[in-house]
Amino acid sequence: MTPEPFTPAGTYDPAGPPPGCPAHGIGPGGLRRLYGPGAEDLEAVYEELRTEHGTVAPALVHDDVPIWVVLGHSENMHMVRTPSHFSRDTRLWGPMQDGTVKPDHPLMPHLAWQPLCCHAEGDEHLRLRGAVNGAISTIDHRGVRRHINRATQHLVNKFCERGSADLVSQFAERLPMMVMCEILGMPDEYNDRIVEAARDLPKGTETAIASNEYIMDVLMRLTARRRAEPEDDFTSHLINHPARLTDQEVSQHLRLVLIIAYESTANLLANVLRVVLTDPRFRAQLNGGQMTVPQAVEQSMWDEPPFSTILGYFAKQDAELGGQRIRKGDGLILGIAPGNVDPRVRPDTKAHMHGNRSHLAFSGGPHECPGQDIGRAIADVGVDALLTRLPDAELACDEDELEWEETISNRHLVALPVKFAPKPQQDVMARPAHPVPSQRRTDWQVSMPQPEPTAPAPAAPVPVPEPVVRLGAFQRLLRWWRGE
């Protein structure tokens, strides 16, 4: 099947099939809509498409614009790893060229071309991506992990004495922004407004433009400040990279890094905590030591990735993918969530994927997420530190009362209410104590097993084995992720 039989956009009758009708969610040409009534459960929609069309299926996005959704794991990997055939330059999309996609299209924030590394190709991509990678390589990962722990303690101190909290609004949506503000070199800019703006910007709401203007103003001021007075932070290293990015390029890439890192990590934190609190099997494996927090994070990226899809990739020439004939100018959706449950790689979706990092959560190929190690660190350290402070935390509502906001891009948990015995505040700057069985070996002790002391520690400071072990393992992981 090719896009040729697709009915042009604009022929949909709003007074069509009523809710509940079998034809609801079906658009021109009998194609399935990925939006609106009938698309409330996109996971079910993707499985219907897989059954009907296979690993690559035709579908419709907003305003009934035709697009291919890639459902197969290997097909997604082939697409992202073949830049000679598939590009992220949205200007190549046929509906964009012929005016079918209007400037006010609901997905324009995802589709509007910008001079960013995520839309660039060839030498320009190498220049821009090289600057981003170079700045990331200067990050002190050990220092970042210390900051994540301190930020977690700071957030928990705000609600620990009450014995209740919403781990989405009071933790998952705040920790990533605190960490990213520190990494970018603007810790003083962290406040409620920047958190709210980052949540609002990708939604396409009426206030999204104002939110974008606020964030860009913050980042442009930061760029000017660091251009004049560089420091040892991500922004300064991005500015001073040999690629010589302009102030506009710097601020735009700062926004890209900030928003993508924030949104994906907030979702990841909420998803991991939800599963820990609601899935008895998952919790039992953590309690029994069969799974560590880093492994739990990887499992979550298989089961509920922070971004369910990415728009989009565009065919540079005629090609074949998943048995479908793809024409030059066709658009394709990177199907992260449906690709992760491809029956060919996961015949049993209930089975745990211990040690398997071949999920699609960070994409792949030339546009693979360059900051994935930071996202993993925020989730690993943040979840471990939170559960250590609140070992008796439990869900404060029935699981079926939890609600999500779902878009074509992701599925965001609205709230995660928990209750626990009130706890005293802790010194944010205090270094974590060495685990002692009578104090920390609770049901929530999920870190990598460490040797237990056989005698009281001496009064004089001595090297502590746990941080050394963790540092070595983390550095080995970093080298493995980078292919070194």
TORMAR-327286 format. One record per residue (C-alpha): z, x, y; residue in three letters. Coordinates in steps of 0.2 Angstrom, whole numbers. Layout:
BEGIN
@Z=Z, X=X, Y=Y, rest=ALA
...
REM end
This chain:
BEGIN
@Z=0, X=0, Y=0, rest=MET
@Z=-4, X=6, Y=17, rest=THR
@Z=1, X=1, Y=35, rest=PRO
@Z=-17, X=-7, Y=37, rest=GLU
@Z=-12, X=-25, Y=32, rest=PRO
@Z=3, X=-25, Y=43, rest=PHE
@Z=2, X=-40, Y=55, rest=THR
@Z=3, X=-33, Y=74, rest=PRO
@Z=20, X=-35, Y=82, rest=ALA
@Z=23, X=-50, Y=93, rest=GLY
@Z=18, X=-63, Y=80, rest=THR
@Z=35, X=-67, Y=74, rest=TYR
@Z=40, X=-85, Y=78, rest=ASP
@Z=59, X=-86, Y=83, rest=PRO
@Z=59, X=-104, Y=76, rest=ALA
@Z=55, X=-97, Y=59, rest=GLY
@Z=65, X=-99, Y=43, rest=PRO
@Z=83, X=-105, Y=46, rest=PRO
@Z=98, X=-94, Y=40, rest=PRO
@Z=100, X=-96, Y=21, rest=GLY
@Z=81, X=-99, Y=18, rest=CYS
@Z=74, X=-87, Y=5, rest=PRO
@Z=61, X=-82, Y=17, rest=ALA
@Z=74, X=-76, Y=30, rest=HIS
@Z=72, X=-58, Y=35, rest=GLY
@Z=54, X=-58, Y=30, rest=ILE
@Z=42, X=-54, Y=44, rest=GLY
@Z=23, X=-53, Y=47, rest=PRO
@Z=13, X=-48, Y=31, rest=GLY
@Z=28, X=-53, Y=20, rest=GLY
@Z=37, X=-37, Y=25, rest=LEU
@Z=56, X=-35, Y=25, rest=ARG
@Z=65, X=-34, Y=42, rest=ARG
@Z=78, X=-20, Y=44, rest=LEU
@Z=86, X=-30, Y=59, rest=TYR
@Z=92, X=-47, Y=63, rest=GLY
@Z=96, X=-62, Y=52, rest=PRO
@Z=94, X=-57, Y=34, rest=GLY
@Z=98, X=-39, Y=37, rest=ALA
@Z=117, X=-40, Y=39, rest=GLU
@Z=119, X=-30, Y=22, rest=ASP
@Z=106, X=-16, Y=24, rest=LEU
@Z=112, X=-8, Y=8, rest=GLU
@Z=106, X=-23, Y=-2, rest=ALA
@Z=90, X=-24, Y=8, rest=VAL
@Z=86, X=-6, Y=3, rest=TYR
@Z=89, X=-10, Y=-15, rest=GLU
@Z=77, X=-25, Y=-14, rest=GLU
@Z=64, X=-13, Y=-6, rest=LEU
@Z=67, X=0, Y=-20, rest=ARG
@Z=64, X=-13, Y=-34, rest=THR
@Z=49, X=-20, Y=-26, rest=GLU
@Z=40, X=-5, Y=-19, rest=HIS
@Z=48, X=11, Y=-27, rest=GLY
@Z=54, X=26, Y=-18, rest=THR
@Z=44, X=23, Y=-1, rest=VAL
@Z=43, X=6, Y=5, rest=ALA
@Z=35, X=-3, Y=20, rest=PRO
@Z=46, X=-12, Y=32, rest=ALA
@Z=48, X=-18, Y=50, rest=LEU
@Z=60, X=-12, Y=63, rest=VAL
@Z=64, X=-21, Y=79, rest=HIS
@Z=50, X=-32, Y=87, rest=ASP
@Z=42, X=-31, Y=70, rest=ASP
@Z=35, X=-14, Y=72, rest=VAL
@Z=29, X=-7, Y=55, rest=PRO
@Z=37, X=8, Y=48, rest=ILE
@Z=40, X=16, Y=31, rest=TRP
@Z=58, X=18, Y=24, rest=VAL
@Z=60, X=33, Y=12, rest=VAL
@Z=72, X=28, Y=-2, rest=LEU
@Z=70, X=42, Y=-14, rest=GLY
@Z=81, X=58, Y=-14, rest=HIS
@Z=67, X=70, Y=-18, rest=SER
@Z=54, X=60, Y=-7, rest=GLU
@Z=66, X=62, Y=8, rest=ASN
@Z=69, X=81, Y=4, rest=MET
@Z=50, X=83, Y=3, rest=HIS
@Z=47, X=75, Y=20, rest=MET
@Z=60, X=85, Y=29, rest=VAL
@Z=55, X=101, Y=21, rest=ARG
@Z=36, X=99, Y=25, rest=THR
@Z=34, X=101, Y=44, rest=PRO
@Z=15, X=104, Y=41, rest=SER
@Z=14, X=85, Y=36, rest=HIS
@Z=29, X=76, Y=45, rest=PHE
@Z=35, X=79, Y=62, rest=SER
@Z=50, X=73, Y=73, rest=ARG
@Z=39, X=72, Y=88, rest=ASP
@Z=39, X=53, Y=92, rest=THR
@Z=24, X=55, Y=103, rest=ARG
@Z=14, X=56, Y=87, rest=LEU
@Z=18, X=38, Y=82, rest=TRP
@Z=4, X=26, Y=82, rest=GLY
@Z=14, X=11, Y=89, rest=PRO
@Z=21, X=22, Y=103, rest=MET
@Z=3, X=28, Y=107, rest=GLN
@Z=-5, X=11, Y=108, rest=ASP
@Z=9, X=3, Y=118, rest=GLY
@Z=16, X=-8, Y=103, rest=THR
@Z=33, X=0, Y=106, rest=VAL
@Z=37, X=-5, Y=124, rest=LYS
@Z=49, X=5, Y=136, rest=PRO
@Z=62, X=-8, Y=133, rest=ASP
@Z=62, X=-7, Y=114, rest=HIS
@Z=79, X=-9, Y=107, rest=PRO
@Z=77, X=8, Y=98, rest=LEU
@Z=70, X=18, Y=112, rest=MET
@Z=86, X=28, Y=114, rest=PRO
@Z=82, X=35, Y=97, rest=HIS
@Z=63, X=36, Y=99, rest=LEU
@Z=61, X=42, Y=117, rest=ALA
@Z=54, X=60, Y=116, rest=TRP
@Z=64, X=73, Y=125, rest=GLN
@Z=62, X=92, Y=127, rest=PRO
@Z=75, X=95, Y=114, rest=LEU
@Z=75, X=106, Y=98, rest=CYS
@Z=76, X=90, Y=87, rest=CYS
@Z=59, X=84, Y=94, rest=HIS
@Z=51, X=101, Y=96, rest=ALA
@Z=39, X=110, Y=84, rest=GLU
@Z=33, X=128, Y=81, rest=GLY
@Z=37, X=142, Y=94, rest=ASP
@Z=46, X=129, Y=105, rest=GLU
@Z=57, X=123, Y=91, rest=HIS
@Z=61, X=141, Y=86, rest=LEU
@Z=66, X=145, Y=105, rest=ARG
@Z=77, X=130, Y=107, rest=LEU
@Z=84, X=129, Y=90, rest=ARG
@Z=87, X=148, Y=90, rest=GLY
@Z=98, X=146, Y=106, rest=ALA
@Z=108, X=132, Y=98, rest=VAL
@Z=111, X=142, Y=82, rest=ASN
@Z=115, X=158, Y=92, rest=GLY
@Z=128, X=148, Y=102, rest=ALA
@Z=136, X=141, Y=86, rest=ILE
@Z=137, X=158, Y=78, rest=SER
@Z=149, X=164, Y=91, rest=THR
@Z=162, X=150, Y=87, rest=ILE
@Z=178, X=156, Y=81, rest=ASP
@Z=180, X=145, Y=66, rest=HIS
@Z=198, X=151, Y=62, rest=ARG
@Z=203, X=147, Y=80, rest=GLY
@Z=194, X=130, Y=79, rest=VAL
@Z=204, X=125, Y=63, rest=ARG
@Z=220, X=130, Y=72, rest=ARG
@Z=215, X=119, Y=87, rest=HIS
@Z=210, X=104, Y=75, rest=ILE
@Z=228, X=105, Y=68, rest=ASN
@Z=236, X=105, Y=85, rest=ARG
@Z=225, X=91, Y=91, rest=ALA
@Z=229, X=81, Y=75, rest=THR
@Z=248, X=84, Y=79, rest=GLN
@Z=246, X=79, Y=97, rest=HIS
@Z=237, X=62, Y=92, rest=LEU
@Z=250, X=58, Y=78, rest=VAL
@Z=264, X=61, Y=90, rest=ASN
@Z=258, X=47, Y=100, rest=LYS
@Z=261, X=34, Y=87, rest=PHE
@Z=272, X=42, Y=73, rest=CYS
@Z=288, X=34, Y=80, rest=GLU
@Z=281, X=17, Y=80, rest=ARG
@Z=278, X=16, Y=61, rest=GLY
@Z=260, X=9, Y=63, rest=SER
@Z=243, X=14, Y=70, rest=ALA
@Z=225, X=10, Y=70, rest=ASP
@Z=217, X=26, Y=62, rest=LEU
@Z=200, X=22, Y=69, rest=VAL
@Z=204, X=20, Y=88, rest=SER
@Z=219, X=31, Y=88, rest=GLN
@Z=213, X=45, Y=77, rest=PHE
@Z=196, X=45, Y=70, rest=ALA
@Z=187, X=41, Y=87, rest=GLU
@Z=198, X=54, Y=97, rest=ARG
@Z=200, X=69, Y=86, rest=LEU
@Z=181, X=74, Y=86, rest=PRO
@Z=180, X=72, Y=105, rest=MET
@Z=196, X=83, Y=108, rest=MET
@Z=189, X=97, Y=97, rest=VAL
@Z=171, X=96, Y=104, rest=MET
@Z=178, X=97, Y=122, rest=CYS
@Z=187, X=113, Y=117, rest=GLU
@Z=172, X=120, Y=109, rest=ILE
@Z=160, X=116, Y=123, rest=LEU
@Z=173, X=124, Y=135, rest=GLY
@Z=178, X=108, Y=144, rest=MET
@Z=196, X=103, Y=137, rest=PRO
@Z=201, X=96, Y=154, rest=ASP
@Z=187, X=83, Y=153, rest=GLU
@Z=194, X=75, Y=138, rest=TYR
@Z=201, X=57, Y=142, rest=ASN
@Z=199, X=39, Y=137, rest=ASP
@Z=183, X=37, Y=147, rest=ARG
@Z=173, X=51, Y=139, rest=ILE
@Z=178, X=44, Y=122, rest=VAL
@Z=172, X=26, Y=127, rest=GLU
@Z=156, X=33, Y=134, rest=ALA
@Z=152, X=43, Y=119, rest=ALA
@Z=155, X=27, Y=108, rest=ARG
@Z=145, X=16, Y=120, rest=ASP
@Z=130, X=28, Y=123, rest=LEU
@Z=121, X=26, Y=106, rest=PRO
@Z=123, X=7, Y=105, rest=LYS
@Z=109, X=2, Y=117, rest=GLY
@Z=121, X=-10, Y=126, rest=THR
@Z=120, X=-15, Y=144, rest=GLU
@Z=132, X=-1, Y=149, rest=THR
@Z=124, X=12, Y=139, rest=ALA
@Z=114, X=19, Y=154, rest=ILE
@Z=130, X=21, Y=164, rest=ALA
@Z=139, X=29, Y=150, rest=SER
@Z=124, X=41, Y=148, rest=ASN
@Z=125, X=45, Y=167, rest=GLU
@Z=143, X=49, Y=166, rest=TYR
@Z=142, X=61, Y=151, rest=ILE
@Z=127, X=69, Y=159, rest=MET
@Z=136, X=72, Y=175, rest=ASP
@Z=151, X=80, Y=166, rest=VAL
@Z=139, X=91, Y=156, rest=LEU
@Z=128, X=96, Y=171, rest=MET
@Z=144, X=101, Y=181, rest=ARG
@Z=150, X=111, Y=166, rest=LEU
@Z=133, X=120, Y=165, rest=THR
@Z=133, X=124, Y=184, rest=ALA
@Z=151, X=130, Y=182, rest=ARG
@Z=148, X=141, Y=167, rest=ARG
@Z=132, X=148, Y=174, rest=ARG
@Z=142, X=154, Y=189, rest=ALA
@Z=157, X=159, Y=179, rest=GLU
@Z=154, X=162, Y=160, rest=PRO
@Z=168, X=162, Y=148, rest=GLU
@Z=169, X=164, Y=129, rest=ASP
@Z=163, X=146, Y=124, rest=ASP
@Z=148, X=137, Y=117, rest=PHE
@Z=141, X=132, Y=134, rest=THR
@Z=142, X=150, Y=141, rest=SER
@Z=134, X=157, Y=125, rest=HIS
@Z=120, X=144, Y=126, rest=LEU
@Z=117, X=148, Y=144, rest=ILE
@Z=116, X=167, Y=141, rest=ASN
@Z=106, X=167, Y=125, rest=HIS
@Z=89, X=177, Y=126, rest=PRO
@Z=79, X=161, Y=125, rest=ALA
@Z=84, X=158, Y=144, rest=ARG
@Z=86, X=139, Y=143, rest=LEU
@Z=85, X=130, Y=160, rest=THR
@Z=100, X=121, Y=167, rest=ASP
@Z=92, X=105, Y=162, rest=GLN
@Z=88, X=111, Y=144, rest=GLU
@Z=106, X=117, Y=143, rest=VAL
@Z=114, X=101, Y=148, rest=SER
@Z=102, X=90, Y=137, rest=GLN
@Z=106, X=101, Y=122, rest=HIS
@Z=125, X=99, Y=126, rest=LEU
@Z=123, X=81, Y=126, rest=ARG
@Z=114, X=81, Y=109, rest=LEU
@Z=127, X=92, Y=101, rest=VAL
@Z=142, X=82, Y=109, rest=LEU
@Z=135, X=65, Y=104, rest=ILE
@Z=129, X=69, Y=87, rest=ILE
@Z=144, X=79, Y=82, rest=ALA
@Z=156, X=65, Y=89, rest=TYR
@Z=148, X=50, Y=81, rest=GLU
@Z=145, X=58, Y=64, rest=SER
@Z=162, X=65, Y=63, rest=THR
@Z=171, X=50, Y=69, rest=ALA
@Z=162, X=40, Y=55, rest=ASN
@Z=166, X=53, Y=42, rest=LEU
@Z=185, X=53, Y=47, rest=LEU
@Z=186, X=34, Y=46, rest=ALA
@Z=177, X=33, Y=30, rest=ASN
@Z=187, X=47, Y=21, rest=VAL
@Z=203, X=39, Y=26, rest=LEU
@Z=198, X=21, Y=22, rest=ARG
@Z=193, X=27, Y=4, rest=VAL
@Z=210, X=36, Y=2, rest=VAL
@Z=219, X=21, Y=7, rest=LEU
@Z=210, X=8, Y=-3, rest=THR
@Z=202, X=16, Y=-18, rest=ASP
@Z=216, X=18, Y=-32, rest=PRO
@Z=204, X=30, Y=-42, rest=ARG
@Z=201, X=41, Y=-27, rest=PHE
@Z=219, X=41, Y=-22, rest=ARG
@Z=224, X=45, Y=-40, rest=ALA
@Z=213, X=60, Y=-41, rest=GLN
@Z=220, X=67, Y=-24, rest=LEU
@Z=238, X=64, Y=-30, rest=ASN
@Z=235, X=72, Y=-47, rest=GLY
@Z=227, X=87, Y=-39, rest=GLY
@Z=210, X=84, Y=-47, rest=GLN
@Z=202, X=83, Y=-30, rest=MET
@Z=205, X=92, Y=-14, rest=THR
@Z=203, X=86, Y=4, rest=VAL
@Z=186, X=96, Y=6, rest=PRO
@Z=180, X=88, Y=-11, rest=GLN
@Z=185, X=71, Y=-4, rest=ALA
@Z=175, X=74, Y=11, rest=VAL
@Z=160, X=79, Y=1, rest=GLU
@Z=162, X=63, Y=-10, rest=GLN
@Z=162, X=52, Y=6, rest=SER
@Z=146, X=60, Y=12, rest=MET
@Z=138, X=55, Y=-4, rest=TRP
@Z=145, X=37, Y=-4, rest=ASP
@Z=145, X=33, Y=14, rest=GLU
@Z=137, X=46, Y=25, rest=PRO
@Z=141, X=46, Y=43, rest=PRO
@Z=123, X=41, Y=47, rest=PHE
@Z=114, X=30, Y=35, rest=SER
@Z=96, X=33, Y=42, rest=THR
@Z=88, X=44, Y=55, rest=ILE
@Z=73, X=38, Y=65, rest=LEU
@Z=61, X=45, Y=63, rest=GLY
@Z=48, X=57, Y=56, rest=TYR
@Z=29, X=55, Y=59, rest=PHE
@Z=14, X=59, Y=49, rest=ALA
@Z=3, X=73, Y=57, rest=LYS
@Z=-11, X=69, Y=44, rest=GLN
@Z=-15, X=58, Y=30, rest=ASP
@Z=-3, X=61, Y=16, rest=ALA
@Z=4, X=53, Y=0, rest=GLU
@Z=23, X=51, Y=-3, rest=LEU
@Z=31, X=42, Y=-17, rest=GLY
@Z=15, X=35, Y=-23, rest=GLY
@Z=11, X=27, Y=-5, rest=GLN
@Z=-4, X=32, Y=6, rest=ARG
@Z=3, X=37, Y=22, rest=ILE
@Z=-9, X=37, Y=37, rest=ARG
@Z=-9, X=49, Y=52, rest=LYS
@Z=2, X=42, Y=65, rest=GLY
@Z=13, X=32, Y=53, rest=ASP
@Z=32, X=32, Y=56, rest=GLY
@Z=45, X=35, Y=42, rest=LEU
@Z=63, X=33, Y=42, rest=ILE
@Z=74, X=46, Y=34, rest=LEU
@Z=84, X=36, Y=21, rest=GLY
@Z=100, X=45, Y=20, rest=ILE
@Z=111, X=32, Y=12, rest=ALA
@Z=98, X=24, Y=0, rest=PRO
@Z=92, X=42, Y=-5, rest=GLY
@Z=110, X=46, Y=-9, rest=ASN
@Z=111, X=32, Y=-22, rest=VAL
@Z=93, X=36, Y=-29, rest=ASP
@Z=96, X=31, Y=-48, rest=PRO
@Z=86, X=47, Y=-53, rest=ARG
@Z=100, X=58, Y=-45, rest=VAL
@Z=115, X=46, Y=-47, rest=ARG
@Z=112, X=35, Y=-62, rest=PRO
@Z=131, X=31, Y=-61, rest=ASP
@Z=136, X=28, Y=-42, rest=THR
@Z=154, X=27, Y=-47, rest=LYS
@Z=154, X=44, Y=-54, rest=ALA
@Z=162, X=58, Y=-43, rest=HIS
@Z=150, X=71, Y=-37, rest=MET
@Z=162, X=86, Y=-39, rest=HIS
@Z=154, X=102, Y=-32, rest=GLY
@Z=137, X=94, Y=-28, rest=ASN
@Z=132, X=96, Y=-10, rest=ARG
@Z=114, X=90, Y=-12, rest=SER
@Z=118, X=74, Y=-2, rest=HIS
@Z=107, X=70, Y=12, rest=LEU
@Z=121, X=68, Y=25, rest=ALA
@Z=115, X=83, Y=35, rest=PHE
@Z=96, X=81, Y=33, rest=SER
@Z=87, X=96, Y=28, rest=GLY
@Z=72, X=108, Y=32, rest=GLY
@Z=69, X=114, Y=50, rest=PRO
@Z=80, X=100, Y=58, rest=HIS
@Z=95, X=101, Y=46, rest=GLU
@Z=111, X=99, Y=56, rest=CYS
@Z=116, X=116, Y=63, rest=PRO
@Z=134, X=111, Y=66, rest=GLY
@Z=139, X=104, Y=49, rest=GLN
@Z=152, X=117, Y=46, rest=ASP
@Z=162, X=111, Y=61, rest=ILE
@Z=160, X=93, Y=56, rest=GLY
@Z=167, X=98, Y=39, rest=ARG
@Z=182, X=108, Y=47, rest=ALA
@Z=187, X=93, Y=58, rest=ILE
@Z=187, X=81, Y=43, rest=ALA
@Z=195, X=94, Y=31, rest=ASP
@Z=209, X=99, Y=42, rest=VAL
@Z=212, X=83, Y=52, rest=GLY
@Z=214, X=72, Y=36, rest=VAL
@Z=225, X=85, Y=27, rest=ASP
@Z=236, X=87, Y=43, rest=ALA
@Z=237, X=68, Y=46, rest=LEU
@Z=242, X=64, Y=28, rest=LEU
@Z=255, X=78, Y=27, rest=THR
@Z=263, X=70, Y=43, rest=ARG
@Z=262, X=52, Y=36, rest=LEU
@Z=263, X=54, Y=17, rest=PRO
@Z=269, X=36, Y=15, rest=ASP
@Z=254, X=28, Y=25, rest=ALA
@Z=247, X=13, Y=18, rest=GLU
@Z=235, X=-1, Y=23, rest=LEU
@Z=243, X=-14, Y=34, rest=ALA
@Z=230, X=-28, Y=30, rest=CYS
@Z=220, X=-34, Y=15, rest=ASP
@Z=205, X=-23, Y=11, rest=GLU
@Z=194, X=-38, Y=12, rest=ASP
@Z=199, X=-40, Y=31, rest=GLU
@Z=192, X=-23, Y=36, rest=LEU
@Z=176, X=-25, Y=47, rest=GLU
@Z=161, X=-14, Y=51, rest=TRP
@Z=148, X=-14, Y=65, rest=GLU
@Z=132, X=-10, Y=56, rest=GLU
@Z=116, X=-4, Y=64, rest=THR
@Z=100, X=3, Y=57, rest=ILE
@Z=108, X=21, Y=60, rest=SER
@Z=125, X=19, Y=54, rest=ASN
@Z=140, X=8, Y=48, rest=ARG
@Z=155, X=10, Y=59, rest=HIS
@Z=172, X=5, Y=53, rest=LEU
@Z=180, X=-6, Y=67, rest=VAL
@Z=198, X=-3, Y=63, rest=ALA
@Z=209, X=4, Y=50, rest=LEU
@Z=227, X=-2, Y=53, rest=PRO
@Z=241, X=7, Y=43, rest=VAL
@Z=260, X=6, Y=42, rest=LYS
@Z=273, X=20, Y=37, rest=PHE
@Z=291, X=24, Y=40, rest=ALA
@Z=293, X=30, Y=58, rest=PRO
@Z=293, X=49, Y=60, rest=LYS
@Z=299, X=60, Y=74, rest=PRO
@Z=287, X=69, Y=85, rest=GLN
@Z=283, X=88, Y=81, rest=GLN
@Z=280, X=103, Y=91, rest=ASP
@Z=261, X=103, Y=93, rest=VAL
@Z=261, X=122, Y=95, rest=MET
@Z=272, X=126, Y=80, rest=ALA
@Z=263, X=135, Y=66, rest=ARG
@Z=262, X=125, Y=49, rest=PRO
@Z=277, X=130, Y=38, rest=ALA
@Z=273, X=137, Y=21, rest=HIS
@Z=274, X=122, Y=8, rest=PRO
@Z=291, X=121, Y=-1, rest=VAL
@Z=292, X=109, Y=-15, rest=PRO
@Z=307, X=99, Y=-9, rest=SER
@Z=298, X=96, Y=8, rest=GLN
@Z=279, X=95, Y=6, rest=ARG
@Z=275, X=92, Y=-12, rest=ARG
@Z=273, X=73, Y=-9, rest=THR
@Z=260, X=61, Y=-17, rest=ASP
@Z=249, X=66, Y=-2, rest=TRP
@Z=249, X=85, Y=-6, rest=GLN
@Z=231, X=87, Y=-8, rest=VAL
@Z=227, X=105, Y=-2, rest=SER
@Z=221, X=119, Y=-13, rest=MET
@Z=236, X=124, Y=-25, rest=PRO
@Z=245, X=139, Y=-19, rest=GLN
@Z=258, X=150, Y=-27, rest=PRO
@Z=276, X=143, Y=-25, rest=GLU
@Z=289, X=155, Y=-18, rest=PRO
@Z=303, X=159, Y=-31, rest=THR
@Z=315, X=164, Y=-18, rest=ALA
@Z=319, X=160, Y=0, rest=PRO
@Z=307, X=168, Y=12, rest=ALA
@Z=315, X=183, Y=21, rest=PRO
@Z=320, X=181, Y=39, rest=ALA
@Z=307, X=194, Y=46, rest=ALA
@Z=289, X=188, Y=48, rest=PRO
@Z=279, X=193, Y=33, rest=VAL
@Z=261, X=189, Y=29, rest=PRO
@Z=259, X=171, Y=22, rest=VAL
@Z=247, X=170, Y=7, rest=PRO
@Z=241, X=152, Y=10, rest=GLU
@Z=231, X=155, Y=27, rest=PRO
@Z=223, X=171, Y=19, rest=VAL
@Z=217, X=161, Y=4, rest=VAL
@Z=210, X=147, Y=15, rest=ARG
@Z=201, X=159, Y=27, rest=LEU
@Z=193, X=169, Y=13, rest=GLY
@Z=187, X=153, Y=4, rest=ALA
@Z=181, X=146, Y=21, rest=PHE
@Z=171, X=161, Y=25, rest=GLN
@Z=163, X=162, Y=8, rest=ARG
@Z=158, X=144, Y=11, rest=LEU
@Z=151, X=148, Y=28, rest=LEU
@Z=140, X=162, Y=20, rest=ARG
@Z=135, X=150, Y=6, rest=TRP
@Z=130, X=137, Y=18, rest=TRP
@Z=120, X=149, Y=29, rest=ARG
@Z=111, X=157, Y=13, rest=GLY
@Z=119, X=174, Y=16, rest=GLU
REM end
